[in-house]
Amino acid sequence: MKTKLISVFALLLLMLGLISFNPILSTSTDLEGPWKLKSIHIYEDNRIIDTIVSSEEYKQIKIYSEGKVMWTRYVPKDSAEWFGYGSYKVNDGILEETLEYGSTSMMKIIDTMRVFKFKLEVSRDNFSQITVDANGQYTQAENYERIKK
């Protein structure tokens, strides 16, 4: 009887631990702060077929603060400047960024498409914004890590 009681107690503790563990966060404030791009995944048939890892030759930073987003990309071999600014919101696992303005290169894109929607996967110190095509297939994911003090 004592062994059975200990087993039930251990199972209960395990269940409570699993219930309290939630690596996916869902509110927009979870993105608050600065983030650094660590890699890009390229998908085919919803499977990763290639990974591009960020380096000193390719840097991208995003900052989310109080409903606003700003990002910048640095590619020393590219003479084009890349940055954008706007607002963002998160609803039901979807990150929606609405850009207001950006660099000359980005303004060409903003002039035709101002709102960008991504599937969002967030944990405490990482997030992925996944581009999904009209057929529901993943095409690309930008994977970020939180910049800590």
Secondary structure, DSSP 4 states (H G I P E B T S, - for coil): -HHHHHHHHHHHHHHHHHHH------SGGGG-EEEEEEEEEEEETTEEEEEEE-BTTBEEEEEEETTEEEEEEE-TT--S-EEEEEEEEEETTEEEEEEEEE-HHHHHHHTT--EEEEEEEE-SSEEEEEEE-TTS-EEEEEEEEEPP-
